[in-house]
């Protein structure tokens, strides 16, 4: 988003507050924020460790941009039933630079004590910590597990949602239904990005809390479109041209299967949280399915920690597996009598299909992490985390991997999370 537009939107609540300053019962404005200052490094220069949708990452040289961010939020309470929220976020993005984005911008109407409606831009509710995934201070681990949180790179939804809260005995239940659409710029290489659009989004989020236990279920469906991928568009055009020219009907069908235009996609997830005495447990399990070259996947993680005064040591294990990719139906060679260029063309097309099926966020890996959180201040915490990442069948979620890279890789990071 244009940085001047973002500054304007964040300044609006202050303008509203000033306009109503002389009215005793006018709107009230609350300004708050959060951030993380971090250093991250890995034990290799054969690939770079990055968060989802970052074009570049960290190697042997420690970098500040991987796990650092800064957010500013303004909440305007107009009256007891109407409010508005705007949140801006600055972080490293798909263009290998710190970019400013409008994370939230919505109006909220409290229809009753148990039901509310929001309209505008909100967090896409597909994970257990969707609303505060970028707020390091609100999370135990230094970063959300990439194996899980890379599988839906769309963070927000532009539309409407309704939230209904009720109790069943001693259990508090919150149900949320969101409808809308979204767009995002995703990194596909060190100097390339694509625009991804999700249309007709329907997202259901149900959370049940009973004492120290939290259980969550989520389901999101959308129609996915990727319009401006030069490599994908070139490959589809070449497949269709070769299919028509050499009379291989399956090549045209393969191009249709690879195309990402209003293709159905879904993400189903469950989560479990436990905060009992000094014991802390958090876990999620999810399935992604699409009707395009974007692979189906299964991802999960389990984290456990134990509070010792102001310290909270923790361990987590995360896993990502690809369940299915587009079947490469390009013939290995042309029958006798075909032009000499036919077989080399098919081999190049087959290699292109394999490359497309093994792009980032479609590969496999697992991570074992140990870390400790120290709450040294009432609004700040120091975290140190070490990850042992094991890619499988390729570079995993690493970026700018050199030929022959296979891991495993050790990543170390230290961060100070704060809120204000």
N, C-alpha and C positions, 0 to 999 in steps of 0.2 A: 504494500500500500504506500502511496505517496506520503512522505514524512510530514509535509506541510498539512495534509488532510488529517493525519493522525494527531498532530499537535492541536489543530483546530477542534477536533472532537473531544480531546481531553480537556481543553480549556472551556468548553461549553458549560459544564457544571459550575465553574467559578463565575462565569458570566450570569448564569441564572441566579446563583446565590446572591450576587451583588445587586441584581435587579430587584430582588425581593427583600433586600436587607432592612428596609423600613417597615416591613409588614411583620407583625408579631408572630403570626401563624404561617409565614411563608415557608418555602422549601428549605430543608437543611441539607448540607453537603458534607460528606465525610471523604477525605482523601487518605488512601493507604497505599502500600506498595510492598514489594518483595524483591529479592534478588539472590544471586549466587555468584561468588567470586571464587574461581577454581583454577587449578593447574592439573593438566592431564598429560600422561605420557605412556608409551608402550615400549616393549623391549625389541622392536624390529623396525626397520625402514623398508621392508619389502611390501608393506601394506600400511594403511592408516586406519586408526580407530576413530570412528565418528558416531554421533548420535543419528537417529533416523532423519533423513532429509537434509543432511549436511554434505556439501560437495567435497570437502577436504577435512582431514582429521589430524590426529597426533601420531607421531612416530617416536623415535628415540629422543627428540627434542621436545621438552614440555611446552604445551600451548595453553593459553588462557581461554580460548574461545569455545572449546568443546562443551564444557559443562557450565559455562557462565551465562547469566541472563539478568535482565532487570525489567520489572513490571510495575506499572502505575495504574491504580484503580480509583475511580470516582463514583461514589454512590449518592444519588439525590433522592431524598424522601420528600415527595410533593405533599402528600397527606397520608393518613393511616392506611389507605388501600392502594395508593399509586406511588411507584418509585421507578428509578432508572439507574442503570449501571453501565459504565464505560471502562474498559480495561485495555491498555496498550502494553505491548511486549516487545522488547529489543533482545535479539539473540542471533547467533550464527545461523545462516539459512542456506538454501539450496544454491545460492549464487556466490558462495564462499566469501561472505561479507556479513557484518552485523547489519541486520535489517529490522526496521520497525514495522509492526503489524498490529492491526486492530483485532484483538483476541475476542473481546465481548463488546456489544453495544445493543442493549435491549431495554425495553420498558416492561415493568412487571405490575400486574393488577392482582391484588389479593381479593378474590371473589368472596371467600369465606375463610374461616379459621383453618379449614382443611384443604381448600382448593385455590390454586393460583395459576395464572396464565402469563406467559412471557412472549413478547414479539420482538424480533430483531436478530442479532447475531449472538449465539450462545455456544458453549462447549458441546461437542458432539458426544453424547453419553454412551460410549461403547466400552469403556474400561471401568474398573473399580475406582480409580482415582482420576477420572477424566477431567473433573472440574479443577483439580489442583495438581495435575501432573507436572506443571512447570514451577510450582512453589516448592522449592527444595526443603524449606523449613517445615512444611507440613508432612513430609515423607521421611520414613526411616532411612531408606537407602539413599546413596548419593545421587543415583539416577534410576528411573524405572527400567526394568529389564528390557533390553532391546529386542530380545526374541519375541516378546509379547507386543510391545508398544510400537514396533516397526510395521506390524501387519495391517494397520489402518493409519496411513499417513495423513489423513484428513482430520484436522483438530476442531473445526467449528462447523456450525450449521446456521444458515440464514433462513429463518422461517418462524414457526410458532411451536410452543410446547405447553403442555398442561401438566401440573403436578398435584396429585391427590394423596393426602396423608391420613392414615387412620390406625387404630389400635385393635389388636385381637388378643385380648387378655393382657399379658405383660409384654407382648411383642408389638413394636412399632413398625408399621409398613409404609413405605413411600413408593408410589408408582408414578412414572413419568412417561409421557408419550410425546415425541418430537416429530414434526413434519417440516420438510424444506429441501434445500439444496445447498451445495457448497462447491468452491473451487480452491485449488491449491497449486503452487508451483513446486515441483519436485525435482531434485537433482538426479540426473542420469549419468553424470560424469563430471570431471573437473571443470569443464567449460560448457556444459550443456544442461538444459532443463526442459521439462515438459509441463504443460498445463493439464491438470486432471480435474474433471468435473463429475460430481455426483448429483444426479437428478432424482426427483421423486423419492427422497429419503424418508423412510419410516423407521423410527428408532424407539424401542421399548426398553425401559430400565426399571427394574423392581428391586428394592432393597428392604430387607427385613432385619431389624435389630432386636436382640433379646439379651439384655444384660451385657456381658462382655463380648457377645458373639454377633457378627454381622455376616449376612448371607446375601449375595447379589446374583441376579440373572439379567442378561441383556441380549437383545436381538436387534440388528440393524440391517435393512435392505435398501439397495439403491440401484440406479441404472448408471453404469460407469462409462465415461468417455475420455479418451486420450486423443486429441486432434493433431497436435503439432510435434510428434516425434519423427524427426527426419529418418532415423534408422528403421523404425517400424513402417513408415509410409513407403520407403524405398523397397524394403523387403516384400511388402504386400504387392506393390506394383510389379516387381520382378517375378514373383510367383504367378501372378495372373497373366503376365506377358508370356512367360515360359509355358504355362499350362495351355494357353491358346495356341502358341506357335508350334509346340511339340506334341499337342493333342494329349496332354496328361490332365484329365479332369480333376484328379485329386489335388493338384496344385492350386486351383482356384478355390476349392473347398477349404484347403489349408489356410489360404489367405483370409477367407471369411472367418475361420476359427481364431486366427491371430488378431483380427481387427477388434479394437476396443471402441465401440460406438453403441451407446445405450445397451451395453451388456449387463445382464443381471449379476449382482454381487451381494453377498451376505456375510455377516460376521455375528457369530453366536458365542456368548461367553458366560461363564459362571465364576463367582469369586467368593472367598471366605476370609474373614478377618476375626482375630481373637486378641483382645487386650484385657488380660486377666492378671491381676496383681502385678508382678514384674515380667510376666511372660507375654511376648508379642509374636503373633503369627499372621502372615498374609499370603494368599495364594490365588492364582487365577488360571483358568483353563479355557482355551478358545479354539474355534474352528472358522477358517475363512474359506469361502467358496466363490468362484467366479466362472462365468461362461466365456472367458477370453484366455489369452496367453498368460495372464497373471495367474500364478499357480494357486491351487488349493493348499491350505496349510493347517497344521496343528501346532499350537504353541501353549506353553504352560510354565509356571514357576512356583516355587515354594520358598518363603523367607521366614526364618525364625530368629528371635532375638530375646535378650534378657536384660532388664534394667538393673544397674548396680549404681545406685545414687544418681549422679548426673551423667553417667556413662551408659551407653546401650550398645554392646557388641552384638553383631548379627552375622548370619550366614544365609546364603541363598543359592539355589540351583535353578537354572532356566534352560529350556529346550525349545528348539524350533525345527520342525520337519515339514518338508514339501510332500503333500499327499498325491499330487497329480499335476502333470503339465500337458500342454497340447502335444498330441502324438505327431511326431515328425514323419510324415508320409511321403517325403521326397524320395523318389527311386534312387538306388545307389548308382545306377548306370543306365544308359539308353540302350534299347535293343539294336541289333545289327541293322545297318542301313541308314541310321540317323546321321545328321550332320556331325562333323568332328567336334564342333563346339558344344554339342548337347551334353555329354557327360561332364566336362568341366563346369558347365553352367549349373547342372544339378548338384554337383559337389559344393559349389559356392553357396547355392541356395540352402542346402542342408546345413552347412556350417552357420549360415545366418539364422536359421530357425533355432539351432542349438544355442547360439549366443543369446538370442532373445529370450529363450526359456530359462536362461541362467543369469538374468540380470539381478541387481541388488533387490533385497526384500523378497526374493524367491528361492534363496538358497537355505542351507541348513547349518546349524551350529548349536553348541551348548556352552553354558558359562557357569562356573563356580565362583562365587564371590564371598569374600570376608570383609568386614568393615566394622567401624566403631563410630558412634555419634556421641559427641560431648556437648551437652547443653550448658555452655559456660556463661550464658547471659539469658535473661528472661525472653529476649526476642532474637537470639542468635545462637547458632550451633556450628561446631566444627566437625567435619566428617572426613575420615580417611578410608578409602576402599581399594582393594586389590582384586582384580578379576583375572581368572584363567579361562581364556576363550578358545574353544576347539571347533574351528570350521570343519564342515564335512562336504565332500563332493564339490569343492570350489572354495572361493574366498569368504563364504559366509556373508556377514553384514559389513565386512571391511571394505574400504574404498581405495581406489588407485592401487590395487594389488598388482605386483609385478608377476611376470610369467613364472610358474613353478611355486608360487606361494601356497602354503598349505597349513601353517600354524603348527602347534598351538601358540598363542600369544598371551603374554602377561601385560595387563594394563593397570597402572597405578594412578590414583587421583586424590587430591586433597581439596576440600571446599569449605568455605564459610557461607552458610545460609542465613539470611536475615529477613525480618519483616519490620515494617514501620507504619 
